[in-house]
Amino acid sequence: MTSQGSPSVSQPPARPLWRRALGPRLRAAGLALPLVAFVSVTFLGPMLSLLTKSFYDPEVADALPETMAALRDWDGQGTPSDEAFAAVAREFVAARQERTLGRTANRVNRVVSGMRSTIMGGSREMVDAAAAAEAAGVEMDGAFWRETMIGIDSRWGEPEHWRALQAAGQRLTARHYLKALDFERGPDGGYQRAPEVWRIYVPLFWRTFLVSLGVTLLCLVIGYPVAHMIANSPPKRANVLLLLVLLPFWTSLLVRTTSWIVLLQNQGIVNDFLVAIGLIGDDGRIAMIYNMTGTFVAMTHVLLPFLVLPLYSVMRAIPPAHMNAAVSLGATPFQALRRVYWPQTLPGVGAGCLLTFILAIGYYITPALVGGQSGQLISNMIAYHVQTSLNWGLAAALAALLLGGVTLLYVVYDRLVGIDRIGLG
Amino acid sequence: MMAATAVSPGYRVARWGYLAFCVAAFVFLIAPILVLVPLSFNAEPYFTFTEGMLRFDPEAYSLRWYRSMFDGDEWTRPLANSLIIGISATVVATVLGAAAALGLAHPAMPGRKIVTALLISPMITPVIIAGVGMFFFYSNLGLAQTHIGIILAHAVFGAPFVVITVSATLAGFDWTVMRAAANLGANPLVAFRRVQLPLILPGVISGSLFAFAASFDELVIVLFMGGLEQRTLPRQMWSGIREEISPTILAVATFLIVFALLALSTVEWLRRRGAAGGQRAG
């Protein structure tokens, strides 16, 4: 090693050893650096802000600083101090005049529902009470506000609602995650599992898991023979068959979803055909879309190529001689398939199923368009909280939980296939 | 194929079942896409075959949905937006991705596995998750409802495709060739242009096509971050499907199917050329 590593006579001696050792490393790293930096800012940045948003919620604390300071030492029993009453009144009235109270009220309402009306309705009367007190020359101290506020709304005399306010004011909080796992605040301020009928998210996660599993298995059942046929066709025919798999892969998701609507809707082609051949009556058209069936069929169609392509690349490498040998040694074709062929395809089955499952679990567009009410998945709920309910903390917590699950699956994928070997078919 | 003499009747049934199943599966894959093409020439505002169409009556076919596609800016504006966003994102993704692939393929690259995992992660993260994060992050930066924000997002989703396809063309590349070029007096830039560029070019083109197609078809980011000014083709189709579905969407869909066919043929052609070239070299 050492004698070979010494510079030969013909090499220019100018560059020092460290540069020769480090130069290529630096140059290689320098080429990758721009994209690494770009991905860090435009992708890791958003992922970090997603995780942050799921447990850091400063809005109420920033909107009501004095209230939160006054509530800091309150032990959650009885009612808080007079200062807390005065601080709440002052900050509610001020926020109301600046028209920022509604946002705060919404946040508190997510901790204990009903708080929005308590805050918004109550604050209107607080403004009136303050004006009346000022006109009458009454001093507005804590005791005055305690009496006035409990008079306006008896909830201000109950610890439960103060605890909701206190909880909403915590900057670091697990409440989004607790909500995402269907825990709710009990009257004592502790968390407990919601009653079965009120559970939304855990059943939805479960449904997403089952649908993804079902779609993956369906893709495997359809994809396995298809991949086998492509892998065992003469090259010319194999190319044509491969194109039939690749065309859906390249065709816009929206186009494929549109076509399933055109095919499956009530007045669609499949129903028209069934009516025309007399299999069903005109009034007996089958509801095949805007429900779970629609989600299932469209998702299977969209994800099938992702299973066929890895299977195909594994099957192509299996020599046909193996099956022939098994059969000539006395195995029935079925035995040969089960004992000789299937075990050799397992790496492809594992990789393809895992990839399909991971893709299915995050699916949004297809269920949103063809799933109706019953075909919605967890990603639809995430989108709902981002766009409609504007409960971003909850959306972030749901997305973070999904991310955790997907990351776990990728760890498995990495062990099985190697994450850097994800191909493009 | 197995010897025909050894087959039992059960095997023959299974064989026919297998063939029928495969044919049905291929029909399932391809028919839903192809069915849209004739429907887009429907003379009536229906989404199903009229009796006239089934009789191949020329009167039942028309180009009206193609005309209405270019009528007004309902579809042309989204098309322009999709092209602007797609091309810009592709340029960013291709330049950064190709450079990164060259670095990753170099034998001296430190931390290759972890860097590869980082660079590929945008492609394999469910887009709904990335979309929520990007919505928060880009809104804070004031980039929500701007073209720039969506271009950056699409570029980071597209770059992994370029990294993968270019890396594939560099697999088995003999790096001593680069040193030979240097010894013969080529500076690194010349060596790259004359030696590596011709080799990776098919990968660069396929990767950029993948990146463009990904952007051209991307909807979640646009839904979360785009405003009225950033309506792309998928965004317009989304509204079309959810609100008032007009058969114009079938003409748009046919247009997109033709685009998919062209992109697919180009990539396959490049792949085959690459494979042939590799055989010749080896």
Interface residues (C-beta under 8 A of the other chain):
Chain A: P24 R25 R27 A28 A29 G30 L31 A32 L33 P34 L35 V36 F38 V39 S40 T42 F43 L44 G45 P46 M47 L48 S49 L50 K53 I222 G223 P225 V226 M229 L241 L243 L244 V245 L246 L247 P248 F249 W250 T251 S252 L253 L254 V255 R256 T257 T258 S259 W260 I261 V262 L263 Q265 Q267 G268 I269 D272 H301 L304 P305 P320 M323 N324 V327 S328 T332 P333 F334 I358 L359 I361 G362 Y363 Y364 I365 L369 S379 I382 A383 V386 Q387 W392 A395 A396 A399 L402 L403 V406 Y410 I419 D420 I422 G423 L424
Chain B: M1 M2 A3 A6 Y11 A14 Y18 F21 C22 A25 F26 F28 L29 I30 P32 I33 V35 L36 L39 F47 T48 F49 V92 L96 G97 A99 A100 L102 G103 L104 H106 P107 A108 M109 P110 R112 K113 V115 T116 A117 L118 L119 I120 S121 P122 M123 I124 T125 P126 V127 I128 I129 A130 G131 V132 G133 M134 F135 F136 F137 Y138 N140 L152 A153 A155 V156 A159 F161 V163 I164 T165 A168 P188 F210 A213 F216 D217 L219 V220 L223 F224 P234 M237 W238 I241 R242 I245 I249 L250 A253 L256 I257 A260 L261 A263 L264 E268
